[in-house]
Amino acid sequence: DYKNGIFLSEFNPLVRERRSGADLFYFDRGDKIDVAADTFANEVRLLCAEHAGPGNMRIAVDKIMLHGLRALEAQGFTVVDGEEITEKSRAIKGPEEIRAMRCASHACETAVRAMEDFARAQVPVASVTENDIWAVLHAENIRRGGEWIETRLLTSGPRTNPWFQECGPRVVQNNEIIAFDTDLVGSYGICVDISRTWWVGDRKPRPDMIYAMQHGVEHIMQNMEMLKPGVMIPELTA
C-alpha cells in the first residue's frame, strides 16, 4: 500500500500484513528503479524462506515490471508464469463472491437501463451526441459503487459497422441504431462486460436489421440450452 496510506486497509479483517514499496514505476522511482527492485526482491526472498522454507526458490508471478523480474532472478529465484494459476484460482467462486457478482451485474444492468431511458427520451427531440449517451453509463456506474470503464465502445448509425470504433461527438439521429459494449469495472471491482444494440426512433427498423436481431436471439437461446452443470468446454465446441 502507499507508505502514508497503511490505514486504508485497517478496516479489513482479511488483511494480516501491510507493506509498502513494491511499486516499480518510473513515475515514482525515476532512475532508482533498480534499487527499489532489489529491496523488493530481497523482501520476497525473506518471506519465502519464512513461509516456504529456505530451499524453495521457485516462484510464480503473473504481472511484474522488467526490473522486478531481473531482481528476483538475481536473488536466485526461478520465475515461472503465474497468470494461468491465478486465472484458474479465480474460476472457483465462493458464496460471497457469487453474491458480489450478482450485485455487480444488477448494478450494470440498471446503469444500462438508465442510459437507454436517456437515449430514447433525448435522441428524438434534442442534439445528443454519442459522448452524451456514454457519459450516462459512467455516472450511473459510479452512483452504484462502480470504479471505471475500460473502453469507449458506443457508436451510432453508420459508425456501428465495422465495429470497434470509439464514441465521439457525432449527433445521434432519430431512427438509428445505437450499439455499445460496457467493458466496465463495477461494484466490488468486478468487470461486467455486456453488449446491446438499440433501435431508437418512431419508425420500424429495416428488414435486414430485424432478421439480424432474430438470428442473434436464436443463437443466444441455442447456447443457453447447451449450458448445463458439468458440461465441459470441449463438448460445447465440438
TORKE-913755 format. One line per field, with one value per atom (N, C-alpha, C): residue number from 1; residue in three letters; atom name; x, y, z. Coordinates in steps of 0.02 Angstrom, whole numbers, plus 50000, padded with zeros to 5 digits. Example, Ala and Ser with C-alpha at 12.3 -4.5 7.8 and 13.67 -1.06 7.14 Angstrom:
% TORKE-913755
k: (1|1|1|2|2|2) $
r: (ALA|ALA|ALA|SER|SER|SER) $
a: (N|CA|C|N|CA|C) $
X: (50660|50615|50660|50642|50684|50645) $
Y: (49716|49775|49835|49888|49947|50002) $
Z: (50390|50390|50390|50354|50357|50394) $
END
This chain:
% TORKE-913755
k: (1|1|1|2|2|2|3|3|3|4|4|4|5|5|5|6|6|6|7|7|7|8|8|8|9|9|9|10|10|10|11|11|11|12|12|12|13|13|13|14|14|14|15|15|15|16|16|16|17|17|17|18|18|18|19|19|19|20|20|20|21|21|21|22|22|22|23|23|23|24|24|24|25|25|25|26|26|26|27|27|27|28|28|28|29|29|29|30|30|30|31|31|31|32|32|32|33|33|33|34|34|34|35|35|35|36|36|36|37|37|37|38|38|38|39|39|39|40|40|40|41|41|41|42|42|42|43|43|43|44|44|44|45|45|45|46|46|46|47|47|47|48|48|48|49|49|49|50|50|50|51|51|51|52|52|52|53|53|53|54|54|54|55|55|55|56|56|56|57|57|57|58|58|58|59|59|59|60|60|60|61|61|61|62|62|62|63|63|63|64|64|64|65|65|65|66|66|66|67|67|67|68|68|68|69|69|69|70|70|70|71|71|71|72|72|72|73|73|73|74|74|74|75|75|75|76|76|76|77|77|77|78|78|78|79|79|79|80|80|80|81|81|81|82|82|82|83|83|83|84|84|84|85|85|85|86|86|86|87|87|87|88|88|88|89|89|89|90|90|90|91|91|91|92|92|92|93|93|93|94|94|94|95|95|95|96|96|96|97|97|97|98|98|98|99|99|99|100|100|100|101|101|101|102|102|102|103|103|103|104|104|104|105|105|105|106|106|106|107|107|107|108|108|108|109|109|109|110|110|110|111|111|111|112|112|112|113|113|113|114|114|114|115|115|115|116|116|116|117|117|117|118|118|118|119|119|119|120|120|120|121|121|121|122|122|122|123|123|123|124|124|124|125|125|125|126|126|126|127|127|127|128|128|128|129|129|129|130|130|130|131|131|131|132|132|132|133|133|133|134|134|134|135|135|135|136|136|136|137|137|137|138|138|138|139|139|139|140|140|140|141|141|141|142|142|142|143|143|143|144|144|144|145|145|145|146|146|146|147|147|147|148|148|148|149|149|149|150|150|150|151|151|151|152|152|152|153|153|153|154|154|154|155|155|155|156|156|156|157|157|157|158|158|158|159|159|159|160|160|160|161|161|161|162|162|162|163|163|163|164|164|164|165|165|165|166|166|166|167|167|167|168|168|168|169|169|169|170|170|170|171|171|171|172|172|172|173|173|173|174|174|174|175|175|175|176|176|176|177|177|177|178|178|178|179|179|179|180|180|180|181|181|181|182|182|182|183|183|183|184|184|184|185|185|185|186|186|186|187|187|187|188|188|188|189|189|189|190|190|190|191|191|191|192|192|192|193|193|193|194|194|194|195|195|195|196|196|196|197|197|197|198|198|198|199|199|199|200|200|200|201|201|201|202|202|202|203|203|203|204|204|204|205|205|205|206|206|206|207|207|207|208|208|208|209|209|209|210|210|210|211|211|211|212|212|212|213|213|213|214|214|214|215|215|215|216|216|216|217|217|217|218|218|218|219|219|219|220|220|220|221|221|221|222|222|222|223|223|223|224|224|224|225|225|225|226|226|226|227|227|227|228|228|228|229|229|229|230|230|230|231|231|231|232|232|232|233|233|233|234|234|234|235|235|235|236|236|236|237|237|237|238|238|238) $
r: (ASP|ASP|ASP|TYR|TYR|TYR|LYS|LYS|LYS|ASN|ASN|ASN|GLY|GLY|GLY|ILE|ILE|ILE|PHE|PHE|PHE|LEU|LEU|LEU|SER|SER|SER|GLU|GLU|GLU|PHE|PHE|PHE|ASN|ASN|ASN|PRO|PRO|PRO|LEU|LEU|LEU|VAL|VAL|VAL|ARG|ARG|ARG|GLU|GLU|GLU|ARG|ARG|ARG|ARG|ARG|ARG|SER|SER|SER|GLY|GLY|GLY|ALA|ALA|ALA|ASP|ASP|ASP|LEU|LEU|LEU|PHE|PHE|PHE|TYR|TYR|TYR|PHE|PHE|PHE|ASP|ASP|ASP|ARG|ARG|ARG|GLY|GLY|GLY|ASP|ASP|ASP|LYS|LYS|LYS|ILE|ILE|ILE|ASP|ASP|ASP|VAL|VAL|VAL|ALA|ALA|ALA|ALA|ALA|ALA|ASP|ASP|ASP|THR|THR|THR|PHE|PHE|PHE|ALA|ALA|ALA|ASN|ASN|ASN|GLU|GLU|GLU|VAL|VAL|VAL|ARG|ARG|ARG|LEU|LEU|LEU|LEU|LEU|LEU|CYS|CYS|CYS|ALA|ALA|ALA|GLU|GLU|GLU|HIS|HIS|HIS|ALA|ALA|ALA|GLY|GLY|GLY|PRO|PRO|PRO|GLY|GLY|GLY|ASN|ASN|ASN|MET|MET|MET|ARG|ARG|ARG|ILE|ILE|ILE|ALA|ALA|ALA|VAL|VAL|VAL|ASP|ASP|ASP|LYS|LYS|LYS|ILE|ILE|ILE|MET|MET|MET|LEU|LEU|LEU|HIS|HIS|HIS|GLY|GLY|GLY|LEU|LEU|LEU|ARG|ARG|ARG|ALA|ALA|ALA|LEU|LEU|LEU|GLU|GLU|GLU|ALA|ALA|ALA|GLN|GLN|GLN|GLY|GLY|GLY|PHE|PHE|PHE|THR|THR|THR|VAL|VAL|VAL|VAL|VAL|VAL|ASP|ASP|ASP|GLY|GLY|GLY|GLU|GLU|GLU|GLU|GLU|GLU|ILE|ILE|ILE|THR|THR|THR|GLU|GLU|GLU|LYS|LYS|LYS|SER|SER|SER|ARG|ARG|ARG|ALA|ALA|ALA|ILE|ILE|ILE|LYS|LYS|LYS|GLY|GLY|GLY|PRO|PRO|PRO|GLU|GLU|GLU|GLU|GLU|GLU|ILE|ILE|ILE|ARG|ARG|ARG|ALA|ALA|ALA|MET|MET|MET|ARG|ARG|ARG|CYS|CYS|CYS|ALA|ALA|ALA|SER|SER|SER|HIS|HIS|HIS|ALA|ALA|ALA|CYS|CYS|CYS|GLU|GLU|GLU|THR|THR|THR|ALA|ALA|ALA|VAL|VAL|VAL|ARG|ARG|ARG|ALA|ALA|ALA|MET|MET|MET|GLU|GLU|GLU|ASP|ASP|ASP|PHE|PHE|PHE|ALA|ALA|ALA|ARG|ARG|ARG|ALA|ALA|ALA|GLN|GLN|GLN|VAL|VAL|VAL|PRO|PRO|PRO|VAL|VAL|VAL|ALA|ALA|ALA|SER|SER|SER|VAL|VAL|VAL|THR|THR|THR|GLU|GLU|GLU|ASN|ASN|ASN|ASP|ASP|ASP|ILE|ILE|ILE|TRP|TRP|TRP|ALA|ALA|ALA|VAL|VAL|VAL|LEU|LEU|LEU|HIS|HIS|HIS|ALA|ALA|ALA|GLU|GLU|GLU|ASN|ASN|ASN|ILE|ILE|ILE|ARG|ARG|ARG|ARG|ARG|ARG|GLY|GLY|GLY|GLY|GLY|GLY|GLU|GLU|GLU|TRP|TRP|TRP|ILE|ILE|ILE|GLU|GLU|GLU|THR|THR|THR|ARG|ARG|ARG|LEU|LEU|LEU|LEU|LEU|LEU|THR|THR|THR|SER|SER|SER|GLY|GLY|GLY|PRO|PRO|PRO|ARG|ARG|ARG|THR|THR|THR|ASN|ASN|ASN|PRO|PRO|PRO|TRP|TRP|TRP|PHE|PHE|PHE|GLN|GLN|GLN|GLU|GLU|GLU|CYS|CYS|CYS|GLY|GLY|GLY|PRO|PRO|PRO|ARG|ARG|ARG|VAL|VAL|VAL|VAL|VAL|VAL|GLN|GLN|GLN|ASN|ASN|ASN|ASN|ASN|ASN|GLU|GLU|GLU|ILE|ILE|ILE|ILE|ILE|ILE|ALA|ALA|ALA|PHE|PHE|PHE|ASP|ASP|ASP|THR|THR|THR|ASP|ASP|ASP|LEU|LEU|LEU|VAL|VAL|VAL|GLY|GLY|GLY|SER|SER|SER|TYR|TYR|TYR|GLY|GLY|GLY|ILE|ILE|ILE|CYS|CYS|CYS|VAL|VAL|VAL|ASP|ASP|ASP|ILE|ILE|ILE|SER|SER|SER|ARG|ARG|ARG|THR|THR|THR|TRP|TRP|TRP|TRP|TRP|TRP|VAL|VAL|VAL|GLY|GLY|GLY|ASP|ASP|ASP|ARG|ARG|ARG|LYS|LYS|LYS|PRO|PRO|PRO|ARG|ARG|ARG|PRO|PRO|PRO|ASP|ASP|ASP|MET|MET|MET|ILE|ILE|ILE|TYR|TYR|TYR|ALA|ALA|ALA|MET|MET|MET|GLN|GLN|GLN|HIS|HIS|HIS|GLY|GLY|GLY|VAL|VAL|VAL|GLU|GLU|GLU|HIS|HIS|HIS|ILE|ILE|ILE|MET|MET|MET|GLN|GLN|GLN|ASN|ASN|ASN|MET|MET|MET|GLU|GLU|GLU|MET|MET|MET|LEU|LEU|LEU|LYS|LYS|LYS|PRO|PRO|PRO|GLY|GLY|GLY|VAL|VAL|VAL|MET|MET|MET|ILE|ILE|ILE|PRO|PRO|PRO|GLU|GLU|GLU|LEU|LEU|LEU|THR|THR|THR|ALA|ALA|ALA) $
a: (N|CA|C|N|CA|C|N|CA|C|N|CA|C|N|CA|C|N|CA|C|N|CA|C|N|CA|C|N|CA|C|N|CA|C|N|CA|C|N|CA|C|N|CA|C|N|CA|C|N|CA|C|N|CA|C|N|CA|C|N|CA|C|N|CA|C|N|CA|C|N|CA|C|N|CA|C|N|CA|C|N|CA|C|N|CA|C|N|CA|C|N|CA|C|N|CA|C|N|CA|C|N|CA|C|N|CA|C|N|CA|C|N|CA|C|N|CA|C|N|CA|C|N|CA|C|N|CA|C|N|CA|C|N|CA|C|N|CA|C|N|CA|C|N|CA|C|N|CA|C|N|CA|C|N|CA|C|N|CA|C|N|CA|C|N|CA|C|N|CA|C|N|CA|C|N|CA|C|N|CA|C|N|CA|C|N|CA|C|N|CA|C|N|CA|C|N|CA|C|N|CA|C|N|CA|C|N|CA|C|N|CA|C|N|CA|C|N|CA|C|N|CA|C|N|CA|C|N|CA|C|N|CA|C|N|CA|C|N|CA|C|N|CA|C|N|CA|C|N|CA|C|N|CA|C|N|CA|C|N|CA|C|N|CA|C|N|CA|C|N|CA|C|N|CA|C|N|CA|C|N|CA|C|N|CA|C|N|CA|C|N|CA|C|N|CA|C|N|CA|C|N|CA|C|N|CA|C|N|CA|C|N|CA|C|N|CA|C|N|CA|C|N|CA|C|N|CA|C|N|CA|C|N|CA|C|N|CA|C|N|CA|C|N|CA|C|N|CA|C|N|CA|C|N|CA|C|N|CA|C|N|CA|C|N|CA|C|N|CA|C|N|CA|C|N|CA|C|N|CA|C|N|CA|C|N|CA|C|N|CA|C|N|CA|C|N|CA|C|N|CA|C|N|CA|C|N|CA|C|N|CA|C|N|CA|C|N|CA|C|N|CA|C|N|CA|C|N|CA|C|N|CA|C|N|CA|C|N|CA|C|N|CA|C|N|CA|C|N|CA|C|N|CA|C|N|CA|C|N|CA|C|N|CA|C|N|CA|C|N|CA|C|N|CA|C|N|CA|C|N|CA|C|N|CA|C|N|CA|C|N|CA|C|N|CA|C|N|CA|C|N|CA|C|N|CA|C|N|CA|C|N|CA|C|N|CA|C|N|CA|C|N|CA|C|N|CA|C|N|CA|C|N|CA|C|N|CA|C|N|CA|C|N|CA|C|N|CA|C|N|CA|C|N|CA|C|N|CA|C|N|CA|C|N|CA|C|N|CA|C|N|CA|C|N|CA|C|N|CA|C|N|CA|C|N|CA|C|N|CA|C|N|CA|C|N|CA|C|N|CA|C|N|CA|C|N|CA|C|N|CA|C|N|CA|C|N|CA|C|N|CA|C|N|CA|C|N|CA|C|N|CA|C|N|CA|C|N|CA|C|N|CA|C|N|CA|C|N|CA|C|N|CA|C|N|CA|C|N|CA|C|N|CA|C|N|CA|C|N|CA|C|N|CA|C|N|CA|C|N|CA|C|N|CA|C|N|CA|C|N|CA|C|N|CA|C|N|CA|C|N|CA|C|N|CA|C|N|CA|C|N|CA|C|N|CA|C|N|CA|C|N|CA|C|N|CA|C|N|CA|C|N|CA|C|N|CA|C|N|CA|C|N|CA|C|N|CA|C|N|CA|C|N|CA|C|N|CA|C|N|CA|C|N|CA|C|N|CA|C|N|CA|C|N|CA|C|N|CA|C|N|CA|C|N|CA|C|N|CA|C|N|CA|C|N|CA|C|N|CA|C|N|CA|C|N|CA|C|N|CA|C|N|CA|C|N|CA|C|N|CA|C|N|CA|C|N|CA|C|N|CA|C) $
X: (50042|50000|50045|50014|50052|50083|50145|50180|50141|50110|50071|49997|49979|49909|49894|49936|49927|49858|49832|49768|49710|49721|49666|49639|49680|49658|49645|49646|49637|49568|49519|49451|49442|49488|49479|49508|49466|49492|49532|49529|49566|49638|49655|49723|49762|49813|49853|49919|49945|50008|50000|50034|50032|50103|50116|50183|50178|50234|50238|50304|50309|50372|50379|50324|50328|50318|50303|50291|50358|50361|50422|50409|50373|50357|50409|50425|50473|50446|50381|50350|50368|50370|50386|50460|50494|50563|50617|50597|50647|50702|50766|50821|50845|50804|50820|50775|50747|50703|50740|50803|50840|50850|50861|50869|50804|50748|50684|50669|50687|50676|50717|50779|50822|50793|50770|50740|50678|50636|50575|50592|50638|50655|50685|50725|50754|50699|50650|50594|50555|50545|50511|50551|50617|50660|50653|50653|50647|50579|50527|50460|50454|50482|50480|50519|50576|50615|50577|50538|50499|50440|50405|50342|50348|50398|50404|50469|50511|50575|50630|50691|50746|50767|50751|50773|50725|50667|50616|50625|50656|50671|50633|50575|50533|50472|50458|50403|50365|50299|50256|50235|50241|50225|50178|50122|50075|50092|50107|50123|50181|50232|50288|50325|50354|50396|50462|50496|50558|50611|50618|50668|50653|50589|50570|50587|50575|50592|50666|50706|50779|50804|50773|50793|50777|50719|50701|50749|50766|50813|50882|50901|50966|50968|50910|50906|50910|50908|50912|50846|50793|50728|50724|50688|50666|50594|50585|50520|50481|50420|50377|50314|50278|50217|50163|50137|50085|50016|50009|49943|49893|49914|49869|49845|49891|49873|49821|49832|49785|49718|49719|49656|49614|49646|49609|49586|49623|49601|49539|49538|49480|49417|49426|49368|49328|49358|49324|49295|49229|49195|49162|49171|49136|49068|49027|48960|48960|49006|49008|49028|49074|49094|49036|48997|48940|48888|48877|48830|48857|48922|48952|48946|48956|48949|48877|48829|48759|48742|48769|48758|48789|48851|48884|48847|48823|48786|48721|48686|48623|48636|48690|48708|48722|48758|48774|48711|48667|48605|48561|48561|48522|48551|48617|48650|48637|48637|48622|48551|48505|48435|48428|48465|48463|48490|48543|48570|48520|48485|48435|48377|48354|48299|48319|48382|48406|48408|48434|48439|48371|48324|48258|48219|48232|48197|48228|48294|48328|48345|48362|48383|48330|48265|48216|48203|48220|48200|48258|48318|48374|48436|48486|48550|48595|48591|48626|48682|48742|48799|48809|48851|48871|48904|48945|48978|48927|48874|48822|48791|48776|48744|48791|48853|48903|48917|48913|48925|48874|48814|48762|48783|48812|48835|48889|48936|48989|48958|48913|48884|48845|48806|48765|48807|48863|48909|48940|48963|48992|48940|48879|48825|48813|48827|48814|48877|48928|48989|49038|49027|49074|49138|49186|49251|49268|49270|49289|49269|49278|49260|49321|49336|49398|49400|49343|49342|49289|49281|49229|49188|49169|49137|49062|49044|48975|48974|48936|48931|48859|48845|48777|48776|48717|48707|48761|48788|48838|48904|48916|48979|48979|48922|48919|48951|48961|48989|49039|49103|49130|49133|49126|49125|49195|49199|49257|49281|49241|49257|49237|49271|49254|49199|49163|49112|49144|49106|49133|49079|49093|49046|48989|48983|48930|48862|48818|48750|48708|48679|48638|48572|48554|48493|48435|48375|48316|48312|48285|48280|48349|48391|48457|48468|48518|48537|48594|48595|48650|48676|48741|48772|48828|48835|48888|48910|48966|48995|49017|48990|49001|49074|49107|49177|49190|49143|49152|49175|49214|49233|49184|49140|49084|49091|49036|49034|49082|49116|49163|49223|49235|49291|49281|49219|49204|49188|49220|49208|49143|49100|49037|49038|49042|49051|48991|48944|48886|48878|48850|48840|48765|48744|48674|48672|48618|48604|48531|48520|48452|48434|48370|48342|48304|48323|48293|48257|48192|48155|48082|48044|47972|47954|48003|47991|48018|47995|48020|48090|48133|48198|48191|48246|48246|48238|48212|48203|48267|48324|48387|48408|48391|48406|48363|48299|48254|48278|48299|48325|48387|48433|48494|48478|48429|48408|48380|48337|48308|48362|48410|48465|48506|48518|48556|48520|48454|48415|48416|48409|48412|48479|48532|48600|48607|48583|48587|48546|48485|48442|48472|48502|48534|48593|48633|48689|48665|48611|48584|48562|48533|48512|48572|48629|48689|48723|48712|48746|48709|48743|48715|48770|48753|48804|48843|48909|48951|48973|48945|48965|49035|49078|49147|49152|49202|49211|49217|49256|49260|49192|49145|49079|49041|49054|49019|49048|49112|49144|49150|49127|49133|49091) $
Y: (49941|50000|50062|50121|50182|50186|50211|50214|50255|50309|50351|50334|50276|50258|50189|50165|50099|50092|50148|50147|50126|50129|50116|50044|49998|49929|49907|49953|49935|49906|49925|49901|49828|49802|49737|49681|49637|49583|49531|49531|49481|49501|49564|49588|49578|49536|49521|49558|49574|49610|49669|49724|49783|49802|49809|49826|49882|49912|49964|49956|49991|49993|49946|49914|49866|49899|49963|49995|50007|49989|49996|50038|50092|50137|50193|50211|50265|50330|50339|50400|50409|50354|50358|50352|50309|50291|50327|50355|50388|50339|50360|50317|50273|50265|50222|50160|50142|50084|50021|50014|49954|49945|50001|49998|49974|50002|49982|49909|49887|49818|49770|49788|49745|49739|49795|49795|49751|49758|49717|49643|49626|49555|49524|49561|49535|49522|49566|49556|49493|49482|49422|49359|49363|49306|49288|49339|49327|49298|49322|49296|49223|49207|49138|49091|49115|49075|49062|49111|49104|49058|49063|49027|48963|48959|48901|48862|48885|48851|48884|48884|48920|48889|48826|48795|48803|48830|48837|48903|48901|48963|48964|48934|48935|48978|49027|49073|49087|49090|49105|49179|49214|49285|49296|49331|49344|49408|49461|49525|49557|49580|49613|49657|49711|49755|49720|49741|49708|49710|49767|49773|49724|49715|49669|49597|49577|49510|49497|49543|49534|49532|49572|49572|49506|49477|49412|49358|49360|49311|49320|49382|49395|49368|49362|49334|49257|49229|49157|49122|49162|49132|49105|49049|49026|49052|49099|49132|49096|49075|49043|49085|49071|49109|49093|49145|49135|49154|49177|49200|49143|49086|49029|49007|49007|48988|49035|49100|49148|49147|49137|49135|49075|49017|48957|48962|48998|49009|49053|49104|49149|49114|49059|49023|48989|48980|48950|49006|49010|49064|49039|49075|49060|49094|49079|49108|49184|49215|49288|49318|49284|49309|49305|49251|49244|49299|49313|49368|49435|49445|49507|49513|49457|49457|49474|49445|49459|49532|49559|49629|49674|49658|49697|49694|49634|49626|49666|49663|49701|49776|49798|49869|49891|49849|49866|49869|49819|49818|49878|49898|49957|50020|50025|50082|50084|50026|50022|50044|50025|50045|50121|50152|50225|50257|50228|50254|50246|50190|50179|50229|50239|50287|50357|50376|50441|50446|50394|50395|50398|50357|50356|50421|50453|50515|50575|50576|50635|50635|50576|50574|50602|50584|50609|50684|50716|50786|50834|50808|50852|50835|50878|50867|50829|50763|50720|50683|50685|50652|50582|50544|50478|50487|50539|50552|50566|50603|50619|50555|50509|50446|50404|50399|50359|50386|50452|50483|50461|50444|50421|50354|50310|50245|50256|50301|50317|50341|50389|50418|50366|50325|50276|50220|50204|50154|50179|50241|50270|50275|50294|50301|50236|50179|50114|50080|50120|50093|50065|50079|50056|50098|50077|50109|50146|50112|50145|50102|50129|50092|50088|50028|50016|50046|50052|50073|50127|50146|50195|50166|50103|50068|50081|50140|50156|50196|50171|50206|50206|50246|50253|50253|50234|50238|50204|50240|50209|50193|50220|50207|50140|50105|50041|49985|49995|49942|49972|49952|49899|49918|49866|49876|49890|49925|49936|50009|50053|50124|50151|50204|50235|50287|50300|50351|50420|50466|50531|50584|50640|50696|50691|50635|50629|50635|50676|50683|50624|50588|50530|50553|50523|50542|50497|50524|50484|50428|50371|50312|50286|50277|50247|50195|50153|50105|50135|50114|50130|50064|50054|49991|50007|49964|49977|49912|49916|49862|49894|49871|49907|49908|49850|49846|49883|49882|49923|49881|49914|49885|49914|49872|49896|49885|49871|49861|49805|49815|49766|49754|49799|49790|49735|49714|49659|49686|49658|49680|49649|49691|49668|49691|49644|49660|49633|49675|49655|49702|49675|49713|49718|49775|49784|49828|49820|49864|49886|49951|49978|50012|50006|50047|50104|50165|50224|50265|50269|50307|50288|50322|50309|50266|50249|50205|50135|50086|50018|50013|49970|49959|49923|49923|49890|49814|49779|49706|49669|49691|49656|49664|49720|49730|49684|49678|49633|49561|49541|49472|49461|49510|49503|49496|49533|49529|49460|49434|49368|49314|49321|49273|49274|49334|49340|49308|49319|49289|49212|49186|49113|49085|49121|49099|49097|49148|49150|49094|49083|49031|48962|48950|48885|48874|48926|48920|48909|48942|48932|48859|48829|48759|48712|48731|48689|48694|48749|48759|48723|48674|48636|48622|48611|48593|48531|48536|48479|48476|48518|48517|48548|48514|48538|48578|48622|48665|48625|48569|48531|48508|48493|48472|48530|48591|48649|48667|48653|48675|48619|48558|48501|48512) $
Z: (50000|50000|50000|49991|49997|50067|50070|50134|50186|50163|50209|50208|50178|50174|50201|50247|50276|50309|50334|50369|50324|50258|50212|50217|50241|50246|50318|50365|50435|50450|50409|50420|50399|50359|50327|50371|50398|50441|50404|50338|50299|50286|50300|50290|50354|50352|50412|50412|50353|50348|50301|50317|50275|50257|50192|50168|50116|50103|50052|50014|49957|49922|49863|49842|49787|49718|49716|49651|49617|49553|49514|49452|49461|49406|49400|49340|49330|49359|49356|49383|49456|49494|49566|49580|49543|49561|49521|49463|49422|49401|49407|49388|49445|49497|49553|49555|49498|49497|49517|49495|49510|49585|49621|49694|49727|49706|49733|49717|49657|49637|49679|49693|49735|49806|49833|49900|49902|49851|49847|49841|49796|49785|49847|49884|49946|49998|50000|50047|50028|49964|49941|49960|49952|49970|50044|50086|50158|50176|50143|50156|50134|50076|50052|50098|50123|50169|50233|50255|50317|50309|50253|50245|50203|50159|50114|50124|50168|50179|50139|50166|50133|50066|50054|49992|49934|49947|49894|49858|49800|49762|49696|49694|49634|49650|49607|49621|49556|49562|49505|49509|49453|49450|49392|49405|49350|49313|49348|49316|49354|49318|49351|49301|49326|49285|49271|49217|49196|49251|49284|49337|49394|49409|49461|49444|49382|49360|49367|49342|49345|49417|49461|49531|49565|49550|49579|49555|49491|49464|49496|49509|49541|49612|49644|49712|49711|49650|49644|49630|49620|49607|49536|49529|49464|49455|49408|49400|49345|49360|49311|49303|49249|49234|49284|49317|49367|49344|49282|49259|49254|49228|49224|49293|49342|49410|49439|49431|49460|49424|49358|49321|49341|49348|49368|49441|49482|49551|49552|49509|49506|49482|49445|49419|49474|49533|49590|49632|49635|49670|49734|49788|49850|49852|49901|49906|49907|49943|49946|49879|49844|49778|49728|49732|49687|49701|49764|49781|49755|49762|49737|49661|49627|49554|49533|49568|49552|49565|49619|49634|49581|49560|49509|49442|49425|49363|49365|49421|49427|49424|49455|49452|49381|49344|49274|49232|49239|49200|49217|49280|49300|49269|49268|49236|49162|49130|49058|49045|49089|49080|49085|49131|49136|49073|49044|48981|48924|48923|48871|48878|48939|48950|48926|48941|48919|48843|48810|48737|48704|48728|48697|48709|48765|48779|48743|48735|48711|48637|48609|48539|48492|48499|48451|48456|48512|48521|48533|48542|48560|48520|48525|48492|48541|48538|48585|48549|48577|48547|48577|48543|48571|48639|48645|48709|48764|48748|48797|48824|48779|48799|48841|48819|48854|48924|48932|48997|49049|49027|49074|49106|49065|49092|49145|49130|49179|49245|49240|49301|49341|49306|49341|49371|49338|49365|49430|49431|49491|49546|49528|49577|49615|49583|49614|49639|49653|49682|49632|49568|49517|49517|49476|49478|49413|49357|49295|49236|49175|49114|49069|49044|49009|48938|48905|48835|48824|48761|48741|48683|48690|48634|48633|48608|48592|48528|48479|48414|48392|48340|48316|48240|48213|48141|48100|48050|48006|48040|48100|48135|48173|48172|48207|48168|48103|48060|48011|48014|48055|48129|48170|48242|48270|48324|48367|48365|48337|48341|48410|48432|48496|48487|48541|48538|48530|48502|48488|48487|48454|48455|48405|48370|48320|48354|48324|48349|48325|48371|48354|48324|48268|48233|48253|48246|48258|48206|48225|48182|48161|48211|48201|48256|48244|48296|48338|48401|48447|48473|48467|48490|48539|48589|48639|48672|48705|48745|48810|48867|48930|48952|48953|48974|49039|49085|49146|49206|49248|49312|49363|49387|49427|49501|49533|49605|49625|49682|49709|49663|49616|49570|49519|49509|49463|49394|49343|49274|49249|49221|49191|49118|49073|49002|48963|48948|48909|48849|48795|48734|48719|48693|48674|48612|48574|48517|48521|48516|48520|48454|48437|48383|48417|48400|48432|48378|48383|48334|48332|48290|48285|48225|48184|48127|48142|48102|48111|48081|48109|48079|48012|47974|47909|47918|47867|47872|47888|47859|47873|47946|47976|48047|48090|48071|48108|48104|48043|48034|48076|48077|48116|48190|48213|48283|48299|48255|48265|48266|48220|48216|48280|48307|48369|48428|48432|48486|48481|48421|48412|48433|48417|48436|48512|48546|48619|48650|48626|48654|48645|48586|48574|48622|48632|48678|48750|48769|48837|48848|48796|48802|48810|48782|48785|48853|48889|48953|49009|49038|49094|49145|49207|49257|49235|49238|49220|49148|49105|49034|49028|48991|48981|48917|48914|48855|48790|48788|48725|48700|48745|48725|48691|48713|48684|48615|48605|48543|48492|48509|48464|48401) $
END
